[in-house]
């Protein structure tokens, strides 16, 4: 289990240059977390890029053969 107090004490003892590295790392974690929530799947990205009805149900035989 993580000991928050120990982590905070370590952060408080860091030099300014090291604090910048920690801040950038935390920013990258937040960015990854936000990007993961809104990542579209591959199928939804290609819907509607080809000719014909968007669901390809209408006249499906003429598209398949």
JONOR-V340315 format. One record per residue. RES is the residue in one small letter. SS is DSSP state (~ for helix, > for strand, _ for the rest). BURIAL is 1 if it has 24 or more other C-alpha atoms within 12 Angstrom, else 0. Layout:
BEGIN
res = [RES & RES]
ss = [SS & SS]
burial = [BURIAL & BURIAL]
END
This chain:
BEGIN
res = [x & x & x & x & x & x & x & x & x & x & x & x & x & x & x & x & x & x & x & x & x & x & x & x & x & x & x & x & x & x & x & x & x & x & x & x & x & x & x & x & x & x & x & x & x & x & x & x & x & x & x & x & x & x & x & x & x & x & x & x & x & x & x & x & x]
ss = [_ & _ & _ & ~ & ~ & ~ & ~ & ~ & ~ & ~ & ~ & ~ & _ & _ & _ & ~ & ~ & ~ & ~ & ~ & ~ & ~ & ~ & ~ & ~ & ~ & ~ & ~ & ~ & ~ & ~ & ~ & ~ & ~ & ~ & ~ & ~ & _ & _ & _ & _ & ~ & ~ & ~ & ~ & ~ & _ & _ & _ & _ & _ & _ & _ & _ & _ & _ & _ & _ & _ & ~ & ~ & ~ & ~ & ~ & _]
burial = [0 & 0 & 0 & 0 & 0 & 0 & 0 & 0 & 0 & 0 & 0 & 0 & 0 & 0 & 0 & 0 & 0 & 0 & 0 & 0 & 0 & 0 & 0 & 0 & 0 & 0 & 0 & 0 & 0 & 0 & 0 & 0 & 0 & 0 & 0 & 0 & 0 & 0 & 0 & 0 & 0 & 0 & 0 & 0 & 0 & 0 & 0 & 0 & 0 & 0 & 0 & 0 & 0 & 0 & 0 & 0 & 0 & 0 & 0 & 0 & 0 & 0 & 0 & 0 & 0]
END
